[in-house]
Amino acid sequence: MSALHDLSAHELSTAYRALKLSPVEVTRAALARIDAWEKRINAMYLIDAAGALAMAAASEERWRRRKPLSAIDGVPITIKDNIAVKGTPAPFGTAAGDMTPSASDAPPTARVREAGCVLLGKTTMPDFGMLASGVSSLHGITRNPWNLARNSAGSSSGAGAAIVAGYGPLALGTDIGGSVRLPAAYNGIFGLKPSLGRVPIYPPYLGRVVGPLTRNITDAALLMAALSRPDARDYTALPYQEIDWTGSLTGSVRGKKLGLMLEAGVGPKPQPAVHQAVAMAGKAFAHAGAIVEPAAPFFTREMLTGLDTFFQARLLAEYELLPSERKARVLPFIATWCRRAEKLSAADALRALGQVFLMREKAVAAMRKFDFLLSPTSPITAYEADEAAPGNDPGKPFEHIGFTAPFNMSEQPACSICAGYDVDGLPIGLQIVGRRFDDVGVLRMAGAYETLRPSLRPWPEPPR
């Protein structure tokens, strides 16, 4: 058997059912792994060892009595900083954040607690989730386990690094422009951005979703079975569907029409290794019987500027409400960026929102000829760990999210799965995008690619 920290949620569930493993020993192994890695990668904002062991002991008793709460009862999981956990502050990655303990669980936390998961603690994120990096005024720098000098991406920075490091097979992240998929890409794991409303959240917001980060597709499906259950607090949620998430993973790709989009239309062109890996993924699908055709980029500079402006104005509205002493604690990069919106008029903000909705229109239209789109998740691999954005330019924080952000605004499901590595051994992400609400289809295509892709490298071990 593999080391306990390398076992998948599915493998743990099988072992628990056979009473071959105990959730307590698995949780202890996860905590030991955190102890071995954490000083190097800084993925955890809070570690609740005592609480986790108590949850594991309760799970152990349920499995012993043959009354587990779900298939993932007793499986360790981490929760991102900004997803409320009762009794724990959710400062949104910023030293200016509110440190009042959350009064209740957010819907995703409530669902995994009801499923019996062992909550190890909360993971790091950048200020207000407004960076695709692991740089935070509160948490410091979160590093990539594959190369400690590189970025873990964001804003689910700690969640992505924690999965690679073996803190547990499950993690919850949030995504409003790529914040689940980019950490999945940079860390060489799997991340799903569900359709907007598929996973109830609170408070809901335009484009914002909670999604799983895992090492494989089956584990993501197991987690989605819990996360997608209804919660009345999300007044934008989709009508609940009883979906056999794990039973729906298998199926042929033969005859499926796939669009291969190798350029985003704005931002840097994909690095040669990224271009090659994604092109090879297209060929692998074609060899398996899919119909793969080029797909034209649709994202424009005007759309990206509109999205950037909209996010600036959104954060400025919150920033201006902070007392002056708390404003001073915000990451300078973020403060400089959002204050660019001080010069905007109401008409400017509305025009920016118009570009966001145009982006939504074009993203949905791009799927008319295809069942799924294939693209790079990011045009680049992990950049320097201390850079808030590539180049550290607060005037251009979102140049590298051209492949991911449109599908938040269009509400479409999209995932990132590892497609290989560059010459430095840094992972490359393949993005698979589905039509609106076809979350199961995206998981199925990712499951197919899991069998088609080149062999993955062994997971990194902590430096001695």
SULZIPE-V13503 format. One record per residue. N is the residue number from 0. PHI is phi in whole degrees, 0 to 359 (* if undefined). OMEGA is omega in radians with two decimals (none if undefined). D_CENTER is the distance of its C-alpha to the mean C-alpha in Angstrom with 1 decimal. Layout:
n=N phi=PHI omega=OMEGA d_center=D_CENTER
n=N phi=PHI omega=OMEGA d_center=D_CENTER
This chain:
n=0 phi=* omega=3.09 d_center=28.5
n=1 phi=297 omega=3.02 d_center=25.6
n=2 phi=304 omega=-3.05 d_center=25.0
n=3 phi=304 omega=-3.09 d_center=23.6
n=4 phi=288 omega=3.12 d_center=20.4
n=5 phi=262 omega=-3.12 d_center=19.8
n=6 phi=285 omega=3.11 d_center=20.3
n=7 phi=284 omega=3.06 d_center=17.8
n=8 phi=300 omega=3.13 d_center=17.5
n=9 phi=297 omega=3.12 d_center=19.8
n=10 phi=294 omega=3.10 d_center=22.2
n=11 phi=296 omega=3.13 d_center=22.3
n=12 phi=301 omega=3.13 d_center=23.0
n=13 phi=297 omega=-3.14 d_center=25.8
n=14 phi=291 omega=3.09 d_center=27.3
n=15 phi=297 omega=-3.10 d_center=27.3
n=16 phi=298 omega=3.13 d_center=29.0
n=17 phi=275 omega=-3.10 d_center=31.6
n=18 phi=58 omega=3.09 d_center=32.0
n=19 phi=269 omega=3.09 d_center=31.5
n=20 phi=224 omega=3.09 d_center=28.8
n=21 phi=248 omega=3.04 d_center=28.4
n=22 phi=303 omega=3.13 d_center=25.3
n=23 phi=292 omega=-3.14 d_center=27.1
n=24 phi=292 omega=3.10 d_center=27.5
n=25 phi=293 omega=3.12 d_center=23.9
n=26 phi=295 omega=3.07 d_center=22.8
n=27 phi=298 omega=3.11 d_center=25.3
n=28 phi=295 omega=3.11 d_center=24.0
n=29 phi=296 omega=3.12 d_center=20.5
n=30 phi=294 omega=3.07 d_center=22.1
n=31 phi=294 omega=3.11 d_center=24.2
n=32 phi=294 omega=3.06 d_center=21.3
n=33 phi=301 omega=3.14 d_center=19.8
n=34 phi=299 omega=-3.11 d_center=23.4
n=35 phi=286 omega=-3.00 d_center=23.6
n=36 phi=257 omega=-2.81 d_center=20.5
n=37 phi=299 omega=-3.14 d_center=19.7
n=38 phi=295 omega=-3.11 d_center=22.5
n=39 phi=267 omega=-3.03 d_center=21.2
n=40 phi=252 omega=3.08 d_center=17.5
n=41 phi=56 omega=-3.11 d_center=17.3
n=42 phi=265 omega=-3.03 d_center=13.9
n=43 phi=252 omega=3.02 d_center=15.4
n=44 phi=274 omega=3.14 d_center=16.7
n=45 phi=211 omega=3.10 d_center=18.8
n=46 phi=243 omega=-3.13 d_center=20.0
n=47 phi=251 omega=-3.08 d_center=21.9
n=48 phi=297 omega=-3.11 d_center=23.9
n=49 phi=296 omega=3.13 d_center=26.7
n=50 phi=296 omega=3.13 d_center=24.7
n=51 phi=296 omega=-3.13 d_center=22.7
n=52 phi=293 omega=3.07 d_center=25.9
n=53 phi=294 omega=3.09 d_center=27.6
n=54 phi=296 omega=3.14 d_center=24.8
n=55 phi=294 omega=3.12 d_center=25.2
n=56 phi=296 omega=3.10 d_center=29.0
n=57 phi=295 omega=3.10 d_center=28.8
n=58 phi=295 omega=3.12 d_center=26.7
n=59 phi=304 omega=3.12 d_center=29.1
n=60 phi=294 omega=3.11 d_center=31.9
n=61 phi=296 omega=3.12 d_center=30.4
n=62 phi=296 omega=3.13 d_center=29.9
n=63 phi=297 omega=3.13 d_center=33.5
n=64 phi=273 omega=-3.13 d_center=34.8
n=65 phi=62 omega=3.13 d_center=32.9
n=66 phi=228 omega=3.11 d_center=31.1
n=67 phi=293 omega=3.12 d_center=27.4
n=68 phi=284 omega=3.13 d_center=25.3
n=69 phi=193 omega=3.10 d_center=22.9
n=70 phi=293 omega=-3.13 d_center=22.0
n=71 phi=255 omega=3.03 d_center=19.4
n=72 phi=301 omega=3.11 d_center=22.0
n=73 phi=86 omega=-3.14 d_center=22.1
n=74 phi=273 omega=-3.14 d_center=18.8
n=75 phi=294 omega=-3.14 d_center=17.2
n=76 phi=215 omega=3.00 d_center=13.8
n=77 phi=249 omega=-3.09 d_center=12.3
n=78 phi=239 omega=3.13 d_center=11.3
n=79 phi=294 omega=-3.14 d_center=9.8
n=80 phi=320 omega=-2.98 d_center=12.9
n=81 phi=276 omega=3.06 d_center=12.8
n=82 phi=262 omega=-2.98 d_center=12.7
n=83 phi=298 omega=2.98 d_center=16.4
n=84 phi=238 omega=-3.07 d_center=18.0
n=85 phi=307 omega=3.10 d_center=21.8
n=86 phi=88 omega=-3.09 d_center=23.8
n=87 phi=237 omega=3.09 d_center=21.2
n=88 phi=296 omega=3.05 d_center=20.7
n=89 phi=233 omega=-3.03 d_center=17.6
n=90 phi=279 omega=3.10 d_center=18.5
n=91 phi=58 omega=2.99 d_center=15.4
n=92 phi=73 omega=-3.05 d_center=15.5
n=93 phi=240 omega=3.07 d_center=19.0
n=94 phi=295 omega=3.07 d_center=22.4
n=95 phi=272 omega=-3.03 d_center=23.7
n=96 phi=286 omega=3.11 d_center=21.6
n=97 phi=279 omega=-3.10 d_center=23.3
n=98 phi=264 omega=3.05 d_center=23.8
n=99 phi=290 omega=3.12 d_center=25.3
n=100 phi=301 omega=-3.14 d_center=24.0
n=101 phi=296 omega=-3.09 d_center=22.1
n=102 phi=283 omega=-3.11 d_center=24.8
n=103 phi=206 omega=3.05 d_center=22.7
n=104 phi=287 omega=2.91 d_center=19.4
n=105 phi=294 omega=-3.13 d_center=16.9
n=106 phi=309 omega=-3.14 d_center=16.8
n=107 phi=297 omega=3.08 d_center=13.7
n=108 phi=295 omega=3.12 d_center=15.4
n=109 phi=300 omega=-3.11 d_center=18.6
n=110 phi=293 omega=-3.11 d_center=17.6
n=111 phi=286 omega=3.05 d_center=16.4
n=112 phi=293 omega=3.09 d_center=19.5
n=113 phi=297 omega=3.12 d_center=21.7
n=114 phi=281 omega=3.10 d_center=20.4
n=115 phi=89 omega=3.13 d_center=21.7
n=116 phi=298 omega=3.10 d_center=18.6
n=117 phi=266 omega=-3.10 d_center=19.5
n=118 phi=277 omega=-3.11 d_center=17.6
n=119 phi=284 omega=-3.09 d_center=17.8
n=120 phi=151 omega=-3.04 d_center=16.8
n=121 phi=243 omega=-3.07 d_center=14.3
n=122 phi=260 omega=-3.06 d_center=12.0
n=123 phi=282 omega=3.06 d_center=12.5
n=124 phi=201 omega=3.07 d_center=11.3
n=125 phi=282 omega=-3.09 d_center=13.5
n=126 phi=308 omega=3.06 d_center=16.2
n=127 phi=60 omega=-3.11 d_center=15.3
n=128 phi=70 omega=-3.04 d_center=11.7
n=129 phi=261 omega=3.02 d_center=13.8
n=130 phi=226 omega=3.03 d_center=13.0
n=131 phi=264 omega=-3.12 d_center=10.7
n=132 phi=220 omega=3.13 d_center=12.2
n=133 phi=251 omega=-3.12 d_center=12.8
n=134 phi=256 omega=-3.04 d_center=16.2
n=135 phi=223 omega=3.07 d_center=17.2
n=136 phi=290 omega=3.14 d_center=20.7
n=137 phi=264 omega=-3.00 d_center=20.2
n=138 phi=269 omega=-3.02 d_center=18.3
n=139 phi=89 omega=-3.07 d_center=19.5
n=140 phi=254 omega=3.02 d_center=17.7
n=141 phi=264 omega=-3.00 d_center=14.9
n=142 phi=250 omega=-3.10 d_center=15.8
n=143 phi=276 omega=-3.12 d_center=14.7
n=144 phi=299 omega=3.11 d_center=16.4
n=145 phi=289 omega=3.14 d_center=17.5
n=146 phi=201 omega=-3.00 d_center=19.4
n=147 phi=294 omega=3.09 d_center=19.8
n=148 phi=275 omega=-3.05 d_center=21.0
n=149 phi=249 omega=-3.05 d_center=17.8
n=150 phi=278 omega=3.05 d_center=14.6
n=151 phi=267 omega=-3.05 d_center=11.3
n=152 phi=69 omega=-3.10 d_center=9.7
n=153 phi=194 omega=0.19 d_center=8.0
n=154 phi=272 omega=3.08 d_center=7.9
n=155 phi=276 omega=-2.97 d_center=5.7
n=156 phi=294 omega=3.14 d_center=8.5
n=157 phi=293 omega=-3.14 d_center=10.1
n=158 phi=298 omega=-3.14 d_center=7.6
n=159 phi=294 omega=-3.14 d_center=7.2
n=160 phi=296 omega=-3.12 d_center=10.9
n=161 phi=297 omega=3.12 d_center=11.9
n=162 phi=295 omega=3.12 d_center=11.0
n=163 phi=300 omega=-3.04 d_center=13.0
n=164 phi=285 omega=3.10 d_center=15.7
n=165 phi=84 omega=3.11 d_center=16.3
n=166 phi=290 omega=-3.12 d_center=15.9
n=167 phi=164 omega=-3.06 d_center=15.2
n=168 phi=279 omega=-3.06 d_center=13.8
n=169 phi=233 omega=3.04 d_center=11.3
n=170 phi=214 omega=3.05 d_center=8.6
n=171 phi=254 omega=3.04 d_center=7.3
n=172 phi=233 omega=3.03 d_center=4.7
n=173 phi=237 omega=-3.04 d_center=5.8
n=174 phi=214 omega=3.06 d_center=5.9
n=175 phi=237 omega=3.10 d_center=9.6
n=176 phi=202 omega=-3.11 d_center=10.0
n=177 phi=139 omega=-2.91 d_center=7.2
n=178 phi=285 omega=2.91 d_center=5.1
n=179 phi=261 omega=-3.03 d_center=1.5
n=180 phi=289 omega=-3.13 d_center=4.8
n=181 phi=293 omega=3.02 d_center=6.8
n=182 phi=299 omega=3.08 d_center=6.1
n=183 phi=298 omega=-3.12 d_center=6.2
n=184 phi=294 omega=-3.05 d_center=9.3
n=185 phi=291 omega=-3.12 d_center=10.9
n=186 phi=256 omega=3.06 d_center=10.7
n=187 phi=70 omega=-3.13 d_center=11.9
n=188 phi=238 omega=3.12 d_center=9.8
n=189 phi=252 omega=3.08 d_center=8.4
n=190 phi=219 omega=3.13 d_center=5.1
n=191 phi=247 omega=2.92 d_center=6.4
n=192 phi=263 omega=-3.12 d_center=6.7
n=193 phi=293 omega=2.97 d_center=10.0
n=194 phi=303 omega=3.09 d_center=13.1
n=195 phi=303 omega=3.13 d_center=13.8
n=196 phi=93 omega=3.13 d_center=15.7
n=197 phi=291 omega=3.07 d_center=14.8
n=198 phi=251 omega=-3.13 d_center=13.3
n=199 phi=300 omega=3.10 d_center=15.7
n=200 phi=225 omega=3.04 d_center=14.7
n=201 phi=206 omega=-0.05 d_center=17.2
n=202 phi=280 omega=3.09 d_center=17.9
n=203 phi=285 omega=3.13 d_center=16.6
n=204 phi=204 omega=-3.13 d_center=16.4
n=205 phi=310 omega=3.04 d_center=16.5
n=206 phi=83 omega=-3.01 d_center=13.3
n=207 phi=272 omega=3.11 d_center=11.2
n=208 phi=225 omega=2.93 d_center=9.3
n=209 phi=252 omega=-3.13 d_center=7.7
n=210 phi=215 omega=-3.11 d_center=5.9
n=211 phi=276 omega=2.92 d_center=6.4
n=212 phi=240 omega=-3.05 d_center=5.7
n=213 phi=212 omega=3.05 d_center=9.3
n=214 phi=269 omega=-3.12 d_center=12.0
n=215 phi=210 omega=-3.03 d_center=13.4
n=216 phi=285 omega=-3.13 d_center=13.4
n=217 phi=301 omega=3.13 d_center=16.0
n=218 phi=297 omega=3.10 d_center=14.0
n=219 phi=297 omega=3.11 d_center=11.2
n=220 phi=294 omega=3.09 d_center=14.3
n=221 phi=300 omega=-3.14 d_center=15.9
n=222 phi=290 omega=3.12 d_center=13.2
n=223 phi=297 omega=3.12 d_center=13.1
n=224 phi=300 omega=3.09 d_center=16.9
n=225 phi=276 omega=-3.03 d_center=16.7
n=226 phi=296 omega=-3.02 d_center=14.0
n=227 phi=278 omega=3.12 d_center=15.7
n=228 phi=293 omega=-2.95 d_center=19.0
n=229 phi=289 omega=3.04 d_center=20.7
n=230 phi=210 omega=-3.02 d_center=21.0
n=231 phi=295 omega=-3.11 d_center=23.7
n=232 phi=292 omega=-3.14 d_center=22.2
n=233 phi=272 omega=-3.09 d_center=19.8
n=234 phi=281 omega=3.06 d_center=22.5
n=235 phi=248 omega=-3.03 d_center=20.4
n=236 phi=294 omega=3.02 d_center=19.1
n=237 phi=290 omega=3.02 d_center=20.1
n=238 phi=303 omega=-3.08 d_center=23.0
n=239 phi=296 omega=3.06 d_center=22.1
n=240 phi=241 omega=3.05 d_center=22.5
n=241 phi=280 omega=-3.05 d_center=23.5
n=242 phi=247 omega=3.02 d_center=21.4
n=243 phi=275 omega=-2.98 d_center=22.0
n=244 phi=298 omega=-3.12 d_center=18.5
n=245 phi=282 omega=-3.14 d_center=19.5
n=246 phi=288 omega=-3.10 d_center=22.9
n=247 phi=265 omega=-3.01 d_center=21.5
n=248 phi=283 omega=-3.06 d_center=19.8
n=249 phi=269 omega=3.13 d_center=23.0
n=250 phi=161 omega=-3.10 d_center=24.8
n=251 phi=281 omega=3.02 d_center=26.4
n=252 phi=269 omega=-3.09 d_center=25.0
n=253 phi=303 omega=3.11 d_center=28.6
n=254 phi=85 omega=3.11 d_center=29.5
n=255 phi=290 omega=-3.14 d_center=26.0
n=256 phi=265 omega=-3.08 d_center=26.0
n=257 phi=244 omega=3.03 d_center=23.2
n=258 phi=265 omega=3.14 d_center=23.0
n=259 phi=258 omega=-3.08 d_center=22.2
n=260 phi=251 omega=-3.03 d_center=21.1
n=261 phi=265 omega=3.03 d_center=21.5
n=262 phi=225 omega=-3.10 d_center=21.7
n=263 phi=277 omega=-3.07 d_center=19.8
n=264 phi=102 omega=3.11 d_center=23.0
n=265 phi=205 omega=-3.11 d_center=22.2
n=266 phi=89 omega=-3.09 d_center=21.0
n=267 phi=294 omega=3.02 d_center=21.7
n=268 phi=291 omega=3.13 d_center=22.7
n=269 phi=303 omega=3.03 d_center=20.6
n=270 phi=302 omega=-3.09 d_center=22.0
n=271 phi=308 omega=-3.13 d_center=24.4
n=272 phi=294 omega=3.12 d_center=22.4
n=273 phi=292 omega=3.11 d_center=19.4
n=274 phi=304 omega=-3.09 d_center=21.9
n=275 phi=295 omega=-3.11 d_center=23.6
n=276 phi=297 omega=-3.12 d_center=20.7
n=277 phi=288 omega=3.07 d_center=19.5
n=278 phi=299 omega=3.11 d_center=23.2
n=279 phi=294 omega=3.06 d_center=23.8
n=280 phi=297 omega=3.07 d_center=21.1
n=281 phi=300 omega=3.12 d_center=23.0
n=282 phi=295 omega=3.13 d_center=26.2
n=283 phi=297 omega=3.09 d_center=24.9
n=284 phi=295 omega=3.13 d_center=24.1
n=285 phi=297 omega=3.11 d_center=27.5
n=286 phi=296 omega=3.12 d_center=29.3
n=287 phi=275 omega=3.04 d_center=27.9
n=288 phi=108 omega=3.09 d_center=29.6
n=289 phi=284 omega=3.06 d_center=27.1
n=290 phi=261 omega=-3.04 d_center=28.4
n=291 phi=250 omega=-3.13 d_center=26.5
n=292 phi=230 omega=3.08 d_center=27.6
n=293 phi=298 omega=3.06 d_center=26.6
n=294 phi=240 omega=-3.10 d_center=24.7
n=295 phi=284 omega=3.05 d_center=25.6
n=296 phi=293 omega=-3.12 d_center=23.2
n=297 phi=232 omega=-3.10 d_center=23.4
n=298 phi=282 omega=-3.08 d_center=21.5
n=299 phi=240 omega=3.07 d_center=24.1
n=300 phi=301 omega=3.14 d_center=24.8
n=301 phi=297 omega=3.11 d_center=26.0
n=302 phi=294 omega=-3.14 d_center=22.8
n=303 phi=296 omega=3.10 d_center=20.6
n=304 phi=297 omega=3.10 d_center=23.3
n=305 phi=298 omega=3.13 d_center=23.2
n=306 phi=295 omega=3.11 d_center=19.5
n=307 phi=302 omega=-3.13 d_center=20.0
n=308 phi=297 omega=3.13 d_center=23.0
n=309 phi=299 omega=3.13 d_center=21.6
n=310 phi=294 omega=3.07 d_center=18.8
n=311 phi=302 omega=-3.09 d_center=21.7
n=312 phi=295 omega=3.12 d_center=23.8
n=313 phi=300 omega=-3.11 d_center=21.3
n=314 phi=286 omega=3.12 d_center=20.8
n=315 phi=302 omega=3.13 d_center=24.5
n=316 phi=300 omega=3.09 d_center=25.4
n=317 phi=280 omega=-3.09 d_center=23.8
n=318 phi=302 omega=-3.08 d_center=24.9
n=319 phi=294 omega=3.14 d_center=28.5
n=320 phi=277 omega=-3.12 d_center=28.7
n=321 phi=286 omega=2.98 d_center=28.1
n=322 phi=299 omega=-3.04 d_center=31.3
n=323 phi=301 omega=-3.13 d_center=32.3
n=324 phi=293 omega=3.09 d_center=31.8
n=325 phi=279 omega=3.06 d_center=28.1
n=326 phi=304 omega=-3.09 d_center=27.7
n=327 phi=293 omega=-3.11 d_center=29.0
n=328 phi=270 omega=-3.13 d_center=26.1
n=329 phi=294 omega=3.09 d_center=23.3
n=330 phi=309 omega=-3.08 d_center=22.0
n=331 phi=307 omega=3.12 d_center=24.8
n=332 phi=304 omega=-3.10 d_center=22.5
n=333 phi=290 omega=3.13 d_center=20.8
n=334 phi=298 omega=3.11 d_center=24.2
n=335 phi=298 omega=-3.10 d_center=25.8
n=336 phi=295 omega=-3.04 d_center=23.2
n=337 phi=289 omega=-3.14 d_center=23.3
n=338 phi=288 omega=3.00 d_center=27.1
n=339 phi=299 omega=-3.11 d_center=27.5
n=340 phi=283 omega=3.13 d_center=27.3
n=341 phi=298 omega=-3.12 d_center=30.5
n=342 phi=273 omega=-3.09 d_center=32.5
n=343 phi=281 omega=2.97 d_center=31.1
n=344 phi=266 omega=3.07 d_center=33.3
n=345 phi=300 omega=3.12 d_center=32.3
n=346 phi=294 omega=3.09 d_center=33.0
n=347 phi=300 omega=-3.13 d_center=30.7
n=348 phi=296 omega=-3.14 d_center=27.8
n=349 phi=290 omega=3.08 d_center=28.7
n=350 phi=296 omega=3.10 d_center=29.0
n=351 phi=298 omega=3.10 d_center=25.5
n=352 phi=297 omega=3.07 d_center=24.2
n=353 phi=299 omega=3.09 d_center=26.4
n=354 phi=292 omega=3.08 d_center=24.5
n=355 phi=297 omega=-3.14 d_center=21.2
n=356 phi=287 omega=3.03 d_center=22.9
n=357 phi=294 omega=3.07 d_center=24.5
n=358 phi=302 omega=3.11 d_center=21.1
n=359 phi=300 omega=3.14 d_center=20.3
n=360 phi=300 omega=-3.08 d_center=23.6
n=361 phi=290 omega=3.12 d_center=23.3
n=362 phi=294 omega=3.10 d_center=19.9
n=363 phi=294 omega=3.14 d_center=21.4
n=364 phi=297 omega=-3.13 d_center=24.6
n=365 phi=296 omega=-3.11 d_center=23.1
n=366 phi=267 omega=-3.02 d_center=22.5
n=367 phi=300 omega=-3.12 d_center=26.1
n=368 phi=273 omega=-2.93 d_center=27.4
n=369 phi=232 omega=2.98 d_center=24.5
n=370 phi=278 omega=-3.12 d_center=22.7
n=371 phi=212 omega=3.00 d_center=19.6
n=372 phi=250 omega=3.01 d_center=18.6
n=373 phi=246 omega=3.10 d_center=17.7
n=374 phi=201 omega=2.89 d_center=16.7
n=375 phi=298 omega=2.96 d_center=15.2
n=376 phi=285 omega=3.09 d_center=11.5
n=377 phi=225 omega=3.10 d_center=13.1
n=378 phi=287 omega=-3.09 d_center=16.9
n=379 phi=232 omega=2.97 d_center=16.9
n=380 phi=269 omega=-2.99 d_center=15.9
n=381 phi=304 omega=3.13 d_center=15.1
n=382 phi=265 omega=-3.01 d_center=17.6
n=383 phi=298 omega=-3.01 d_center=19.6
n=384 phi=297 omega=-3.06 d_center=18.1
n=385 phi=269 omega=3.12 d_center=20.2
n=386 phi=269 omega=3.10 d_center=19.5
n=387 phi=295 omega=3.03 d_center=17.7
n=388 phi=210 omega=3.13 d_center=17.3
n=389 phi=305 omega=-3.10 d_center=19.0
n=390 phi=88 omega=3.11 d_center=22.7
n=391 phi=56 omega=-3.12 d_center=22.2
n=392 phi=258 omega=3.14 d_center=23.6
n=393 phi=295 omega=3.04 d_center=22.8
n=394 phi=276 omega=-3.12 d_center=24.4
n=395 phi=220 omega=-3.09 d_center=21.7
n=396 phi=280 omega=-2.97 d_center=18.3
n=397 phi=242 omega=-3.09 d_center=16.5
n=398 phi=299 omega=-3.02 d_center=18.5
n=399 phi=260 omega=-3.13 d_center=15.7
n=400 phi=248 omega=-3.09 d_center=13.3
n=401 phi=295 omega=3.12 d_center=16.0
n=402 phi=277 omega=-3.01 d_center=14.4
n=403 phi=260 omega=-2.96 d_center=11.2
n=404 phi=301 omega=-3.09 d_center=12.6
n=405 phi=303 omega=-3.03 d_center=15.4
n=406 phi=275 omega=2.89 d_center=13.5
n=407 phi=288 omega=-3.08 d_center=12.1
n=408 phi=289 omega=-3.14 d_center=15.8
n=409 phi=271 omega=3.09 d_center=17.1
n=410 phi=71 omega=-3.09 d_center=15.1
n=411 phi=278 omega=3.05 d_center=14.6
n=412 phi=286 omega=3.13 d_center=12.2
n=413 phi=206 omega=3.14 d_center=10.5
n=414 phi=225 omega=2.97 d_center=8.7
n=415 phi=235 omega=3.12 d_center=8.7
n=416 phi=225 omega=-3.08 d_center=11.2
n=417 phi=296 omega=-3.11 d_center=13.3
n=418 phi=245 omega=-3.12 d_center=16.5
n=419 phi=140 omega=-3.02 d_center=18.5
n=420 phi=218 omega=3.07 d_center=19.2
n=421 phi=274 omega=-3.05 d_center=21.2
n=422 phi=293 omega=3.10 d_center=24.6
n=423 phi=267 omega=-3.14 d_center=23.2
n=424 phi=81 omega=3.13 d_center=21.1
n=425 phi=273 omega=-3.08 d_center=17.7
n=426 phi=295 omega=3.10 d_center=15.2
n=427 phi=237 omega=-3.12 d_center=14.9
n=428 phi=258 omega=2.95 d_center=12.2
n=429 phi=261 omega=3.05 d_center=13.7
n=430 phi=265 omega=3.04 d_center=12.2
n=431 phi=241 omega=-3.09 d_center=13.8
n=432 phi=247 omega=3.11 d_center=14.4
n=433 phi=249 omega=3.02 d_center=16.5
n=434 phi=291 omega=-3.10 d_center=19.0
n=435 phi=308 omega=3.04 d_center=18.4
n=436 phi=76 omega=3.12 d_center=17.8
n=437 phi=269 omega=3.14 d_center=17.9
n=438 phi=297 omega=-3.14 d_center=14.8
n=439 phi=297 omega=3.12 d_center=17.0
n=440 phi=298 omega=3.11 d_center=18.2
n=441 phi=296 omega=3.10 d_center=14.9
n=442 phi=297 omega=-3.13 d_center=14.4
n=443 phi=295 omega=3.12 d_center=18.1
n=444 phi=294 omega=3.08 d_center=17.9
n=445 phi=295 omega=3.09 d_center=15.1
n=446 phi=297 omega=3.08 d_center=17.4
n=447 phi=294 omega=-3.13 d_center=20.3
n=448 phi=294 omega=3.10 d_center=18.8
n=449 phi=304 omega=3.14 d_center=18.1
n=450 phi=270 omega=-3.07 d_center=21.9
n=451 phi=262 omega=-2.98 d_center=22.7
n=452 phi=285 omega=3.04 d_center=20.9
n=453 phi=297 omega=3.12 d_center=22.6
n=454 phi=299 omega=3.12 d_center=22.5
n=455 phi=274 omega=3.09 d_center=19.8
n=456 phi=282 omega=3.06 d_center=21.0
n=457 phi=301 omega=3.12 d_center=21.4
n=458 phi=294 omega=-3.11 d_center=18.7
n=459 phi=293 omega=3.08 d_center=19.9
n=460 phi=251 omega=-3.14 d_center=22.2
n=461 phi=297 omega=3.10 d_center=22.8
n=462 phi=300 omega=3.14 d_center=25.6
n=463 phi=274 omega=none d_center=28.9
